[in-house]
Amino acid sequence: MAMFDPMTRTLSADCFKFLLESEGKRAMRYACFFSILTVEMDQVKGDELLPPLAVLIQQSIRHTDLVGRIDHQRFSVILHHAEAKNTYSVGERIRNRVKNHNFVVKKSRGRRTVSVGGACFPTHTTDSQDLLFTANQMLERAKSTGGNRVYLPEIE
């Protein structure tokens, strides 16, 4: 199993999912919170913007939080000890940082937006895979309502 995605230098999908499962077990054992955010650029095809997006996400979170590329265009973030309110705030921080960034890469220049979905353990579910599924559902809801939004199950 590769630990890192070579293009974005974030965790690989397999490594991220392994660490997500471990974090779920740890949170259950010690009765603590953690959250997931799922981030995807709005209306962008191709992968040339993924490396700078990964950097912007990493600049928006704590050094102890984890970022992984879980799909071709999609990143997820594990936020340790984060409740729903904190998770929403971090999602907004990512969204605003991307919205205010002037991307300059070969074929793409200018500003872009992202949609963000999130979910909190154990507030929304006590299963780590369900947590990722819920965050992905919230991401799809954000995208389907026009993008450039952050959605969590209880903050809509």
C-alpha positions, 0 to 999 in steps of 0.5 A, a space after each residue: 500500500 502506497 502511503 502518499 499520492 505522488 501528485 498531491 503529496 497527501 495521504 493515498 486513499 488506502 492509507 487515509 481509509 486505514 487511518 480513518 478506521 484507526 481514528 474511529 477505534 481510538 475515538 470509540 475507546 476514549 469517548 472523544 470526537 473527531 470529524 471528516 471533511 470532504 472537499 472538491 473543486 467546483 466545475 473543474 476538470 483535470 488534475 492540474 489544480 489538485 496540487 495547489 488545492 492540497 496545499 491550501 487545504 493543508 494550510 487551513 488545518 492543524 498540523 496534527 490533522 490528516 489530508 488524503 486524496 480519496 478519489 480523482 478530484 476529491 480530498 478528505 480531512 480527518 480533524 482530530 478532537 473536532 465537534 460539528 461546530 468546529 468542523 463547520 468552521 474549518 470547512 468555511 476556512 478552507 472554502 474561503 481560502 480557496 475562493 480568495 486564492 488566485 490560481 496560476 497553472 498552465 491552463 487555468 488562471 483565476 479564482 475557483 471555488 470548492 464545495 465541502 461536506 462534513 460529518 462528526 463522530 459520534 454526533 452523526 454516526 459511530 462508524 468511521 466508514 459511515 462517517 465518510 459516506 455521510 461527509 460525501 453525501 453532504 458534499 454532493 448536497 453542497 454541489 447540487 445547490 450551486 457549490 461554494 458551500 459547506 454542509 454538515 447534517 445538522 448545519 444546512 
